[in-house]
Each structure stands twice: as C-alpha cells, then as structure tokens.
Amino acid sequence: MKFADGRLALFYLFLACLAFAATPARPAENPLGAYAGKFSGKGTIRRHPGEPKETVRCRISATLSAEGNTLKQNGTCVVPGSKVAIDSELTYNPSNGRVKGRWTDVANGTAAGVSGKGDSKSVKLTISGKDLQTGESRTLWMTLQPTKNGYLLITRSPKPSAGGRFVSGEIRFTK
C-alpha cells in the first residue's frame, strides 16, 4: 500500500534528517562543523502504524557559516512516486546548547520549526509544522545517534486515536 500523499511523510522525515546536522557532536567543540558537507541516506518510512514500510533515499548538502553556529542545507528525499526538496537554516546557541531552525518544502512553501538539545551520544528533537494534507498542526519526535561514518535517524509519529508514538522512519546517513 502506497502513501496517499507521500510528500507529507517525506517532508517530515527530511526535516528530521536535516535536524540532526545541527546537533552538537561534542559539547566542547563546534557542534555544526562535523555536519557540513554532503550526505546520502537510505532507510524506510511509513505514515501510519501497520502500513508497509517504503524505501526512502536522501541526499543532503550543508554549508557552515564563518562563525560556525549556522548551518544552511538543501537536499531531497525520494520514495517511489514522490520527491521532496527542502531548504533549511539551523542555528546552534553555544551558551545553552539548544538548536533552533526552520525548513521550507521548496515546492509548496510549507515551513516547519525544530527545537531540541543533544550531546555526543544522542540527540532528541521536536519538529512542528502543518500537515500537507489537512493543514492541521503536526509534531514529530526523533532520536539521533552518531555512527562511525555518519548517523542513524529514528523518527516517531503520534499514533492516531490510540495515543502514544510509533516508529515512522529510520534512515542511515553516510558522508
């Protein structure tokens, strides 16, 4: 079963991918420097619990500002039959370790915000935006874990009517 509108799932999953690039690699070092460059990722996504997983592939390019606190990114994620292009800017606050940012779905101008905090072992972020199908507010949670040559991204979405959360995406990124 394919997504009725794969753009929404791709949009939120891509937001999650981009959010990791703004998390601290190590508290004492520049948190964004390690995530400047080009990444490719492969994994799975699904919009609702019980739906089959679909393969997703992503490419992200990121440039670090001269002061090292802002990361500008662009890229795409694709599932069969749907593609999302994203433009983003993420800012790290070294005084409190917090990350804030915004992303825009280039095709339709839909924006979402990200906020959170992390360390060298993992990062937990919240992404808030509008559902592309309904226009209602939507939240996505994620846990990110650095790996030897990239990072693992796991997204969680709210379970409809049942409460709680389910794993809606998992992508492994490499440089």
C-alpha positions as CSV (number, residue, x, y, z in Angstrom):
1,M,0.0,0.0,0.0
2,K,1.5,3.3,-1.0
3,F,1.0,6.6,0.8
4,A,-2.0,8.6,-0.3
5,D,0.3,11.6,-0.3
6,G,4.0,10.6,0.1
7,R,5.0,14.3,0.2
8,L,3.9,14.7,3.8
9,A,5.8,11.7,5.1
10,L,8.9,12.7,3.1
11,F,8.7,16.3,4.3
12,Y,8.7,15.3,8.0
13,L,11.3,12.6,7.5
14,F,13.5,15.0,5.6
15,L,13.1,17.6,8.4
16,A,14.3,15.0,10.8
17,C,17.3,14.3,8.7
18,L,18.2,17.9,8.5
19,A,17.7,18.5,12.2
20,F,20.5,16.0,13.1
21,A,23.0,18.1,11.2
22,A,22.5,20.9,13.8
23,T,23.1,18.8,16.9
24,P,26.3,19.0,18.9
25,A,28.9,16.4,18.0
26,R,30.7,17.1,21.4
27,P,29.7,19.9,23.8
28,A,33.2,21.4,23.9
29,E,33.6,21.6,20.1
30,N,31.8,23.4,17.3
31,P,28.6,21.3,17.0
32,L,27.9,22.1,13.4
33,G,31.3,21.7,11.8
34,A,31.1,17.9,11.6
35,Y,27.8,18.1,9.6
36,A,28.9,20.4,6.8
37,G,29.4,18.5,3.6
38,K,27.5,16.0,1.5
39,F,25.5,13.1,3.0
40,S,23.5,10.3,1.4
41,G,20.9,8.2,3.3
42,K,18.8,5.1,2.8
43,G,16.1,3.8,5.0
44,T,12.4,3.2,5.4
45,I,9.3,5.4,6.3
46,R,5.6,4.8,6.9
47,R,2.8,7.3,7.7
48,H,0.6,5.0,9.9
49,P,1.2,2.1,12.2
50,G,0.7,-1.2,10.5
51,E,1.3,0.2,7.0
52,P,4.1,-1.4,5.0
53,K,7.5,0.3,5.1
54,E,8.6,2.1,2.0
55,T,12.2,2.7,1.0
56,V,13.4,6.3,1.1
57,R,16.7,7.7,-0.3
58,C,18.0,11.2,0.6
59,R,20.8,13.5,-0.4
60,I,21.8,16.5,1.7
61,S,24.4,19.2,1.1
62,A,25.3,21.6,4.0
63,T,27.4,24.7,4.4
64,L,28.6,26.1,7.7
65,S,28.7,29.8,8.3
66,A,32.0,31.6,9.0
67,E,31.3,31.8,12.8
68,G,30.3,28.1,12.9
69,N,26.9,28.5,14.5
70,T,24.6,28.4,11.5
71,L,24.3,25.5,9.0
72,K,22.5,26.1,5.7
73,Q,21.2,23.0,4.0
74,N,19.4,21.8,0.9
75,G,18.6,18.4,-0.5
76,T,16.0,15.9,-1.5
77,C,14.3,12.7,-0.2
78,V,12.5,10.3,-2.6
79,V,10.1,7.4,-2.1
80,P,8.6,5.6,-5.1
81,G,6.3,8.2,-6.8
82,S,7.2,11.2,-4.6
83,K,10.1,13.6,-4.1
84,V,10.5,16.5,-1.6
85,A,13.1,19.3,-2.0
86,I,14.0,21.1,1.2
87,D,15.8,24.4,2.0
88,S,16.8,25.0,5.7
89,E,18.8,27.1,8.1
90,L,19.7,25.8,11.6
91,T,21.3,27.8,14.4
92,Y,23.1,26.5,17.5
93,N,23.3,28.6,20.7
94,P,26.6,27.8,22.4
95,S,25.5,29.3,25.7
96,N,22.8,26.8,26.3
97,G,23.4,24.0,23.8
98,R,20.0,24.5,22.1
99,V,19.2,24.2,18.4
100,K,16.5,26.1,16.6
101,G,15.7,26.3,13.0
102,R,13.3,26.3,10.1
103,W,12.8,24.3,6.9
104,T,10.8,25.0,3.8
105,D,9.4,22.5,1.4
106,V,10.6,24.2,-1.8
107,A,7.7,23.0,-4.0
108,N,4.9,24.5,-1.9
109,G,6.5,26.8,0.6
110,T,5.3,24.8,3.7
111,A,7.5,25.6,6.7
112,A,8.3,23.7,9.9
113,G,10.3,24.5,13.0
114,V,12.7,22.4,15.0
115,S,14.0,22.7,18.6
116,G,15.9,20.5,20.9
117,K,19.2,19.6,22.6
118,G,21.8,16.8,22.3
119,D,25.2,15.5,23.2
120,S,27.8,13.2,21.7
121,K,25.7,10.1,22.4
122,S,22.3,11.1,21.1
123,V,20.0,14.0,20.5
124,K,16.3,14.4,21.0
125,L,14.4,16.9,18.8
126,T,10.9,18.0,18.2
127,I,9.7,19.2,14.8
128,S,6.5,21.1,14.5
129,G,4.7,22.1,11.2
130,K,1.5,21.8,9.3
131,D,0.1,18.5,7.8
132,L,0.3,18.9,4.0
133,Q,-3.0,17.1,3.5
134,T,-5.1,18.6,6.3
135,G,-3.4,21.9,7.2
136,E,-3.5,20.9,10.9
137,S,-0.6,21.2,13.3
138,R,1.6,18.1,13.4
139,T,4.5,17.1,15.7
140,L,7.3,14.6,15.0
141,W,9.8,13.4,17.6
142,M,13.2,11.9,16.8
143,T,16.2,10.2,18.4
144,L,19.5,10.6,16.6
145,Q,22.7,8.6,17.2
146,P,26.1,9.2,15.6
147,T,27.8,6.3,13.9
148,K,31.3,5.7,12.8
149,N,30.9,7.3,9.3
150,G,27.6,9.3,9.7
151,Y,24.4,9.0,11.8
152,L,21.3,7.0,12.4
153,L,18.0,8.8,12.4
154,I,14.8,7.4,14.0
155,T,11.6,9.3,13.8
156,R,8.4,8.8,15.9
157,S,4.9,10.0,15.0
158,P,1.7,10.1,17.1
159,K,-0.5,7.0,16.9
160,P,-3.9,8.0,15.5
161,S,-6.6,7.6,18.2
162,A,-4.6,5.2,20.3
163,G,-2.2,7.7,21.8
164,G,1.5,7.1,22.2
165,R,4.0,7.0,19.3
166,F,5.2,4.6,16.6
167,V,8.5,4.4,14.7
168,S,7.6,6.2,11.4
169,G,11.1,6.3,9.9
170,E,14.7,5.1,10.1
171,I,17.5,6.3,7.9
172,R,21.2,5.6,8.0
173,F,23.3,8.5,6.6
174,T,26.9,8.4,5.5
175,K,29.3,11.1,4.2
